[in-house]
């Protein structure tokens, strides 16, 4: 069975860190099923092979935060890939968490242009009517 999430990232990058204690595995299930040894994931929900950003986003959502893997994987992620993911879902909490940890561990900034929605000022400022 194929790994997804943190264990996929750890093993595919050959990171010198501890194995994930409860890895996510593609299993013949119809929904994500947690057990004591693993997290069963249906094949239809598994991120594509080779897409580290998608695996990390999946892991943040379904496995929680694993700073050891996030720190190790940060140097292998391209800022452009994170910027593309952020542009695709600018209000997504998991992509923002991933970008924030990447910025922290690499010292770089995710550069991208976000479209901002309209807003209404909560109070009038000087010069406004």
Helices and strands as residue ranges (DSSP letters): E 3-4, H 6-13, E 24-26, E 33-34, E 39-41, G 43-45, H 52-62, H 67-74, H 79-88, H 93-106
